[in-house]
Amino acid sequence: MKIVEHVELRKRVEALLLEGRSPENIAGRITRKEKHLPSISGDSIERFLKSVYGRKIESKRNKEKAKRKFRKKRTKVTQLKDRKFIDIRPSIINRRGRVGDVEADFIVSGRDGTGILLTVTDRKFRVSFIEQILTVTIAEMERACLRIKKRYPEWITMTTDNDLLWQHHRRLEELLGITIYFCHPYHSWEKGSIENTNGVVRIDIPKGSDISKYSKHFIRSIETKLNNRFMDCLGFATPQEVLDAHRKRKNARQRREEKK
């Protein structure tokens, strides 16, 4: 068995399996991006997991899956004024054709906790940003959005749900210089990218957690983890890698134009 025979390959595969990555995803990353390691197939990793060598890894993975639960839902508003629904969203957003079109949501504390997380994910690059909000007000939410905008100036549109905190969405559009689109009430699948992001965040911040108890350093470490996950839809590159490459190309174009 190749994985067992190659020490470095085995360490890498085991580490990625413990992160919750699928065998097919791991195989794609190693084969296409980590050329210093022998190529491997998803089937080979599946066989490794089922063998005597991988049983402990599989047991740990199953325990982690059992811990995951759906997040608590916040109160929604179905009659926010002057909403633009995703029905009129430009087709380039629907087909994930450009950078800067994001989806956003909130992760809330358990019943006895305080604070929320604002999560934002770019639809094309899947790069994610998380901001902790300890005093849950519209003003604090707007400040959190501004912090993300500063870190991600590419942000041009947002698709989100009908949460109470978005009730002054027109003001937020002007504040951020973006356009906001709303999902239809109770249609969470219309923002699948951010739902997937939140699912990954919930591995480290389970349902019922008190978000105020987590440090900003810990929150940022989760964000880093998200952006260093290689993805099939990105050609097994990571969101951070594709964002860095995009910014490098953009800066190079700007320098060329300045020389003209």
C-alpha positions in Angstrom: 0.0 0.0 0.0 1.6 3.2 -1.2 0.4 5.4 1.6 1.9 3.0 4.3 5.2 2.7 2.4 5.8 6.4 2.0 6.2 8.1 5.4 5.9 11.7 4.2 2.8 10.9 2.1 1.2 9.0 5.0 1.7 11.9 7.4 0.2 14.4 4.9 -2.8 12.2 4.1 -3.5 11.5 7.8 -3.2 15.2 8.7 -5.7 16.2 5.9 -8.1 13.4 6.9 -8.1 14.7 10.4 -9.0 18.2 9.1 -12.1 16.6 7.6 -11.0 16.6 4.0 -12.5 14.0 1.7 -10.3 11.3 0.1 -11.1 12.6 -3.4 -10.2 16.2 -2.4 -6.9 15.1 -0.8 -6.0 13.1 -3.9 -6.7 16.0 -6.2 -4.6 18.4 -4.1 -1.6 16.1 -3.8 -1.6 15.0 -7.4 -2.0 18.5 -8.8 -0.4 20.9 -6.3 2.0 18.9 -4.1 4.3 17.4 -6.7 7.0 16.5 -4.1 4.7 13.7 -3.0 3.7 10.6 -4.9 0.4 10.9 -6.7 -2.5 9.1 -5.1 -6.1 8.3 -5.9 -9.2 8.8 -3.8 -9.9 5.1 -3.9 -6.4 4.4 -2.4 -7.1 6.7 0.5 -10.5 5.0 1.0 -8.8 1.6 1.2 -6.2 3.0 3.6 -9.0 4.3 5.9 -10.7 0.9 5.9 -7.4 -1.0 6.5 -5.9 -1.7 9.9 -3.6 1.3 9.4 -6.4 3.8 9.0 -8.9 2.6 11.5 -7.9 5.1 14.2 -8.1 8.0 11.8 -11.6 6.8 10.6 -12.8 6.5 14.2 -11.7 10.1 15.0 -13.3 11.4 11.8 -16.6 9.7 12.7 -16.5 11.2 16.2 -16.0 14.7 14.8 -19.0 14.2 12.4 -21.2 13.2 15.3 -20.4 16.4 17.1 -21.6 18.6 14.3 -25.1 20.1 14.6 -27.1 22.8 12.7 -26.8 26.3 14.0 -29.4 28.1 16.0 -31.6 30.3 13.7 -31.9 34.1 14.3 -35.2 35.8 14.1 -35.8 36.9 10.5 -37.8 39.8 9.0 -39.9 38.9 6.0 -41.0 42.5 5.2 -37.8 44.5 5.1 -38.4 47.6 3.0 -37.0 48.1 -0.5 -35.3 44.8 -0.8 -33.7 43.6 -4.0 -34.2 39.9 -4.3 -31.8 37.6 -6.1 -34.2 37.2 -9.0 -32.8 40.5 -10.4 -29.2 39.7 -9.5 -27.0 40.0 -12.6 -26.2 36.7 -14.3 -22.5 37.2 -13.8 -23.1 36.8 -10.1 -25.2 33.7 -10.6 -22.5 32.0 -12.6 -19.7 33.1 -10.2 -18.1 35.0 -13.0 -16.2 37.7 -11.1 -14.4 38.5 -7.9 -16.2 40.6 -5.2 -19.6 39.0 -5.2 -20.1 37.7 -1.6 -22.6 35.9 0.5 -23.0 36.8 4.2 -24.6 35.4 7.3 -24.5 35.4 11.1 -23.5 32.6 13.5 -25.1 33.1 16.9 -24.3 32.2 20.5 -26.2 29.5 22.4 -29.1 30.4 24.7 -26.9 31.6 27.6 -24.1 33.2 25.5 -23.6 36.6 24.0 -22.2 37.8 20.7 -22.4 36.7 17.1 -20.0 36.2 14.2 -20.4 37.9 10.8 -19.2 35.5 8.1 -18.6 36.6 4.5 -17.5 34.3 1.6 -16.7 35.3 -2.0 -18.7 33.3 -4.5 -15.9 33.0 -7.0 -12.7 32.6 -5.0 -14.4 31.2 -1.8 -12.2 33.4 0.3 -13.8 34.0 3.7 -13.8 36.7 6.4 -15.0 36.5 9.9 -15.7 39.3 12.3 -16.7 38.9 16.0 -19.5 41.2 17.2 -19.9 41.2 21.0 -22.5 44.0 21.3 -25.2 43.0 18.8 -26.5 46.2 17.3 -26.9 47.5 13.8 -24.1 50.0 14.4 -21.6 47.3 15.5 -22.6 45.1 12.5 -21.9 48.0 10.2 -18.5 48.5 11.8 -17.7 44.9 11.3 -18.7 45.2 7.6 -16.3 48.2 7.3 -13.5 46.1 8.8 -14.0 43.4 6.2 -14.3 46.0 3.4 -11.0 47.4 4.4 -9.4 43.9 4.3 -11.3 43.0 1.1 -11.7 46.1 -1.1 -12.8 43.8 -4.0 -16.2 43.5 -2.3 -18.9 44.8 -4.7 -22.1 42.9 -4.0 -23.6 40.9 -1.1 -26.3 38.2 -1.1 -27.8 37.5 2.3 -31.0 36.5 4.2 -33.7 38.6 5.9 -32.1 39.1 9.3 -33.2 41.9 11.6 -29.7 43.4 11.5 -30.0 44.1 7.7 -33.1 46.4 8.1 -31.1 49.5 7.2 -29.6 47.8 4.2 -29.9 50.9 2.0 -27.7 52.8 4.3 -25.2 49.9 4.4 -25.0 49.9 0.6 -24.0 53.5 0.7 -21.6 53.0 3.5 -19.8 50.1 1.8 -20.3 51.1 -1.8 -21.9 47.8 -2.6 -25.2 46.4 -3.8 -27.2 44.0 -1.5 -29.5 41.2 -2.7 -31.8 39.2 -0.5 -32.7 35.5 -0.6 -36.3 34.6 -0.4 -37.5 33.9 3.2 -36.6 30.4 4.4 -34.5 29.7 1.2 -31.1 29.1 2.8 -30.0 27.1 -0.2 -29.9 30.3 -2.2 -26.7 31.2 -0.4 -25.1 27.8 -0.3 -21.5 29.1 -0.2 -21.9 30.8 3.1 -23.9 27.9 4.5 -21.0 25.7 3.7 -18.5 28.1 5.3 -20.6 28.2 8.5 -20.6 24.5 8.6 -16.8 24.5 8.7 -16.7 27.2 11.3 -19.1 25.1 13.5 -16.5 22.4 13.7 -14.4 24.7 15.9 -17.4 26.7 17.4 -20.1 24.1 18.0 -23.8 25.0 18.4 -24.6 26.3 21.8 -21.2 28.0 22.2 -20.8 31.4 23.9 -19.1 33.4 21.1 -18.0 36.0 23.5 -15.7 33.4 25.2 -13.6 33.0 22.0 -10.5 35.3 21.5 -10.0 37.4 18.4 -6.9 35.4 17.8 -8.9 32.1 17.8 -11.5 33.6 15.4 -8.7 34.7 13.0 -7.2 31.3 13.2 -10.5 29.8 12.0 -10.5 32.3 9.1 -7.0 31.3 8.2 -8.0 27.7 8.2 -10.9 28.4 5.9 -8.7 30.2 3.4 -6.0 27.6 3.4 -8.4 24.7 2.5 -7.7 23.5 -1.0 -10.8 23.1 -3.1 -11.8 21.1 -6.2 -13.7 24.1 -7.6 -10.4 26.1 -7.5 -8.3 23.5 -9.2 -7.2 22.2 -5.8 -5.7 25.6 -5.0 -6.7 27.4 -1.8 -8.9 30.6 -1.6 -5.8 32.5 -0.3 -3.7 31.3 -3.1 -6.2 32.4 -5.8 -6.8 35.7 -4.1 -3.0 36.4 -3.8 -2.6 35.5 -7.5 -5.4 37.8 -8.5 -4.0 40.7 -6.6 -0.6 40.1 -8.0 -1.9 40.2 -11.6 -3.9 43.3 -10.8 -0.9 45.1 -9.4 1.2 44.1 -12.4 -1.4 45.6 -14.7 -1.5 48.8 -12.8 2.2 49.2 -12.9 2.2 48.6 -16.7 -0.5 51.3 -17.1 1.4 53.8 -15.0 4.5 53.4 -17.3 2.5 54.2 -20.4 
